[in-house]
């Protein structure tokens, strides 16, 4: 009987070891899967994936009312904020002084981080300096890469507008265009001027600027149509924002022009226009990424004193999008992330 008991105990010991190994292996993989699943579920439900304090970050942009580009920026920022346990605030004005006042109001509220666009940098200089002096970390996005570092921002996230314009000029050359109309929809926006200047630098043809009121779409369409009718030599129209591409396409039709339409930025309508061939190409600067990375980098700075870019802008573009890319991007534009 003693021998039997000893044998039973031996078998039990072997089984226990085997079971322990199995459980260890399962916990090594299953634990990771469980954690990954928890994080995925949290992200889907808009819950935080981190346990850092609930800091408040504010974004102040130069957006006008109804500009869908900034809806995409906000979507990226809000999703990063949900992940990072951030209370996200947003305000905008296309008037430089009003934008500066909004920045000042968030400085007064002692937010934990600021994201600011510098389309009209002179108007924002004092307000950004006030935020920095108050110990509030600032990241600039979209506009103002040249001024960002001098104003005391941690880094700038966006595309280099001059380089983006040069990419358009190169693409127009590849397409054999000879005369381009560059449509500026926001007076005083230095980034828009840089885009058109960039086109002029690399385009072998001629470039003419057309200033329009971007808050009045019928006026935008009428102004482009009038230029195309008065100058049949114009064989390319470049708009500086996705909402204006459709107005340019309609102006081309009513003017009876054969000009190719290109645009900066991407949305669902632009993707559809590329797929249908009514638009020649678009320049994507990935606005979702600008919003997402701005929030995420502020969180990293607060949590770990991280700074990305090494003193240089973090580029999110330009990427030339053509008809062949449209189908793959449609799902992303329809959900509002490209």
Steps between C-alpha positions, in 0.01 A plus 500: 500500500786735577641434155164577338464824692852601405422433134182701517681790661766488229242506222320789670824693525571449128149616410534806721825598330348447157193697592715777642698525177179511300351771719823701482502477121133598485550796730798617296292515182147517633589780736630711214195418290274595788683830547489573127129420497443728798680787329312444174168498684594814691595680180177394328295628793696825526655399833858578596780248455719678757484582870661844485310798646212644299686796354324765291635586155352776282526548123445839337499513120448758227211303351202678356149366552415187301855407395493118492880480514488594868236238571764242403767668716260497794411135448866403531548723803191368679590136442850557637349689794268209581793261494720725714238592764500863382222755537510657152377854428468658155441855376558677169488831319623606157569847643853521638420725797200289597713185482756668728226585751390136503858394577513757780177364647647149521819636657280667764330163560845350562461213255770233507592530133422710193481420129498809277505576128705796379337591170531864608810476718541868588154503659579194714858580607422671830236246602726202434781673692260552791412129502867398496581747779218345706666159468239362259659278232400606149501303177422672169322315222417550133621860462803684634789256469742789441392685816429204730844459657562874533167538683603237755290205383626147569463398137289552187286231336388539140630529150752753374276718285775607261605137442135405447462774241816385325358148481193642324719688253690181420175308448363769269819476295460121472149559369617747236312799641612850398289754693360454849252695711574480875184576700560653845187490717628668818664842486806537722564128544877469462477126434279558197746752358781249555308230313447715192860625514619139518299412189660794323851387597487161326232544234645562154186687398347816645296535819237764570354553847125547542372628837146399592272518804513145635193555717285554188512189280280641218741793478795258486342311211405819315848648536671186364248474217562862400877446487466184290267676258724804465822301459462173305876441533451395865533121493530433875317625807650438844276548804649515848231308688282196431162681524601728213592224255136427416432871441795509259373190317157657461655826380697307237181336370301823478794682341547225240865470601727195469720602794607228741396553862742424783453570867674500833344272760270204484142416594229261380396729213858541383556122510183452295612769255838334457333165439262653244779688325349845560800587718856441381681462834500609863769581755434323829658639817319247724300730730387209720865432574562866585229497766584156635874557525464843657296362791715189531825698504368738764405197710847348450659829601291526817553134586860444395651838396521371141547738206477380141662660197843596631426868444357440153135472390338156505375468141163341421513576127494565214371184334373525143170307464375406152221294346684174569502575875138608529337160544729395786440831681122510463432298817720736702349820358146369559573445869659845522861410575659596164 
